[in-house]
Amino acid sequence: MPSDMSDAFDYSRSFRGSALAARLRRASEQLDRDGTRVYAARNVRFEQRWYGIMRQLIANGPMAVGAIAAVLRITHVSVSEASRSLEKAGLVVSTAAPEDGRKRNLSLTDRGRALAEELTPVWDAFNAAASEVNDEAGDIVALLDRLDDALARRSMFERIMERLPDIKGD
């Protein structure tokens, strides 16, 4: 077996569009791994999943978990789980929303604001590198926009179910 992974047979790539989800997961995992390595090289404890939440709190001030989930278009559960780890790390604080005690508002702590300031040059480097990769890949972001639009028109669930025979009981 070749020592260089780029010389090895690429099972997922060989399936082209049929392996869409696997390829997206793989790219996401690689980007997350590299991001984690950057923070480790800078001796900073920071999780990739925190970034979107922190950016929203920096830009908008205190926000409800549901509002962050809606803006980022991720699940409420994902934001809640990430916010608990952000809270444990002392970067955000969660308080009951004044208008509805069942809802939680997140806000940055002093420590969270200081870390955001420290990470600004790192995030700028991330953004520049992401733009470079996007350009090199032929504007993958435009293609992802088209993918989002296609899935909004008809979900994978709908597309798969229409191809499966109906299940009939006896």
Helices and strands as residue ranges (DSSP letters): G 5-7, H 11-14, G 16-19, H 20-41, G 48-50, H 51-60, E 63-64, H 65-72, H 76-88, E 92-97, E 100-108, H 110-136, H 140-153, H 156-161
